Amino acid sequence: DASTYQTVPHWNTPGELMLDHKPDRTCIYLGEHGCTIHERKPLMCQQMDCRNIARRLTFTQAAPTRD
């Protein structure tokens, strides 16, 4: 249920939502000690571990290109 999360329209997929980001482009739910919603993370986070992307790409490559 997307209404239980802070979301924004996906920057590259019209009609889809994604978790919002902080001004530095990290996930809105990323806290000092990791994911702050780990116990109730959405299906997209359960199916895709964004840490794997971060390990393969630089921050600039992984960050959304919207602005």
C-alpha positions in Angstrom: 0.0 0.0 0.0 1.9 3.0 -1.3 -0.1 5.4 0.9 1.8 4.1 4.0 5.1 5.4 2.6 6.4 8.8 1.5 6.5 8.5 -2.3 6.9 10.6 -5.4 6.2 9.9 -9.1 8.9 7.7 -10.6 11.2 9.9 -12.6 11.4 7.5 -15.5 8.3 5.4 -15.4 5.0 7.4 -15.9 2.2 6.3 -13.6 4.5 4.6 -11.1 5.7 5.7 -7.7 9.0 5.4 -5.9 10.1 6.1 -2.4 11.0 9.7 -1.9 14.6 10.9 -1.5 16.3 13.4 0.7 18.0 16.5 -0.9 21.2 14.5 -1.1 19.3 11.9 -3.1 19.5 9.1 -0.5 16.3 7.2 0.4 14.0 9.1 2.7 14.0 6.1 5.0 17.8 5.8 5.2 18.8 6.7 8.7 22.2 6.9 10.5 22.1 3.2 11.2 20.5 1.9 8.0 16.9 1.4 6.9 14.4 3.0 9.3 11.5 1.0 8.0 13.2 -2.4 7.6 10.4 -4.2 9.5 7.7 -2.9 7.2 9.7 -2.3 4.0 7.8 -2.2 0.7 7.8 -5.1 -1.7 10.2 -3.3 -4.0 12.8 -3.2 -1.2 12.2 -6.8 -0.4 12.8 -7.8 -4.0 15.7 -5.5 -4.8 18.5 -4.7 -2.4 19.7 -1.2 -3.3 23.0 -1.9 -1.6 23.9 -4.2 -4.5 23.4 -1.3 -6.9 25.4 1.0 -4.7 28.3 -1.5 -4.7 28.4 -1.6 -8.5 27.8 2.1 -9.3 29.2 5.4 -8.2 26.7 7.6 -6.3 26.3 9.8 -9.4 25.4 6.8 -11.6 23.0 5.4 -9.1 21.3 8.7 -8.2 18.1 9.7 -10.1 18.7 12.0 -13.0 15.7 14.2 -12.4 16.2 17.9 -11.5 
